[in-house]
Amino acid sequence: MSTDRIPMSKPGYEKLKAQLDKMKNEDMPRIAEQIAVARDFGDLSENAEFDAAREAQGMLQARINDLQDKLHRAYIVDRTTLPTDRVVFGSKVRVLDVDMAEEEDFILVGPGEEDYDNNRILLTSPIGQGLVGKKVGDEVEVPIPRGTLKLRIVEIGAE
């Protein structure tokens, strides 16, 4: 697990905390009950229900551990204190795709707030990391699976 701090807004932090509470207090007891029921079926060596429930429990525990780690490393960012002349956490950035001659807006957010359908991208995503610290007029090249994305920053604003 990483030791890097993770910037989050208060609503993003609360959303992740609510997900964690649901996993620990609803999902995990439900799976434990499924394991108990499957155990009652008898021979555990050939019990598919038992194996499936144990696998689901392991996967849920891994997700719980990951969320706990993110929340432990989180720090709440007050967006009102951030600079507006360069791209930072919480910025709304209008970029021009140099090759396609199309503009697109991105909002850089922390875990729990990402929504790729609405261009709310993680600060830690390749595009997010490429844009951070840049100013209007700067050009960035972001490596993507199908090559390199060339973006020019057109405008920086608040969400």
Solvent accessible surface area in square Angstrom, and as a share of the most:
residue,aa,sasa,rsa
1,M,173,0.77
2,S,55,0.36
3,T,125,0.73
4,D,100,0.52
5,R,139,0.51
6,I,17,0.09
7,P,14,0.09
8,M,0,0.00
9,S,6,0.04
10,K,117,0.49
11,P,92,0.58
12,G,1,0.01
13,Y,53,0.20
14,E,76,0.34
15,K,104,0.44
16,L,11,0.05
17,K,90,0.38
18,A,62,0.48
19,Q,72,0.32
20,L,17,0.08
21,D,66,0.34
22,K,101,0.43
23,M,16,0.07
24,K,87,0.37
25,N,105,0.54
26,E,104,0.47
27,D,16,0.08
28,M,33,0.15
29,P,68,0.43
30,R,123,0.45
31,I,11,0.06
32,A,46,0.36
33,E,115,0.52
34,Q,84,0.37
35,I,10,0.05
36,A,47,0.36
37,V,79,0.46
38,A,2,0.02
39,R,122,0.44
40,D,119,0.62
41,F,127,0.53
42,G,38,0.37
43,D,97,0.50
44,L,72,0.36
45,S,93,0.60
46,E,153,0.69
47,N,8,0.04
48,A,74,0.57
49,E,99,0.44
50,F,26,0.11
51,D,79,0.41
52,A,64,0.50
53,A,7,0.05
54,R,124,0.45
55,E,115,0.52
56,A,39,0.30
57,Q,46,0.20
58,G,43,0.41
59,M,118,0.53
60,L,6,0.03
61,Q,74,0.33
62,A,60,0.46
63,R,129,0.47
64,I,5,0.03
65,N,59,0.30
66,D,68,0.35
67,L,17,0.09
68,Q,68,0.30
69,D,22,0.11
70,K,60,0.25
71,L,21,0.10
72,H,149,0.67
73,R,34,0.12
74,A,14,0.11
75,Y,91,0.35
76,I,82,0.41
77,V,20,0.12
78,D,80,0.42
79,R,75,0.27
80,T,123,0.71
81,T,103,0.60
82,L,48,0.24
83,P,47,0.30
84,T,102,0.59
85,D,81,0.42
86,R,96,0.35
87,V,0,0.00
88,V,22,0.13
89,F,13,0.05
90,G,8,0.07
91,S,6,0.04
92,K,80,0.34
93,V,0,0.00
94,R,87,0.32
95,V,1,0.01
96,L,41,0.20
97,D,23,0.12
98,V,52,0.30
99,D,98,0.51
100,M,124,0.55
101,A,81,0.63
102,E,103,0.46
103,E,95,0.43
104,E,79,0.35
105,D,36,0.18
106,F,14,0.06
107,I,23,0.12
108,L,0,0.00
109,V,0,0.00
110,G,1,0.01
111,P,18,0.12
112,G,7,0.07
113,E,25,0.11
114,E,65,0.29
115,D,51,0.26
116,Y,123,0.47
117,D,138,0.71
118,N,98,0.50
119,N,42,0.22
120,R,48,0.18
121,I,11,0.05
122,L,38,0.19
123,L,27,0.14
124,T,85,0.50
125,S,19,0.12
126,P,89,0.56
127,I,34,0.17
128,G,0,0.00
129,Q,118,0.52
130,G,21,0.20
131,L,0,0.00
132,V,60,0.35
133,G,38,0.36
134,K,71,0.30
135,K,98,0.41
136,V,87,0.50
137,G,46,0.45
138,D,53,0.27
139,E,95,0.43
140,V,10,0.06
141,E,115,0.52
142,V,2,0.01
143,P,104,0.66
144,I,38,0.19
145,P,150,0.94
146,R,208,0.76
147,G,40,0.38
148,T,66,0.39
149,L,28,0.14
150,K,77,0.33
151,L,5,0.03
152,R,85,0.31
153,I,1,0.00
154,V,58,0.33
155,E,92,0.41
156,I,24,0.12
157,G,28,0.27
158,A,83,0.64
159,E,96,0.43
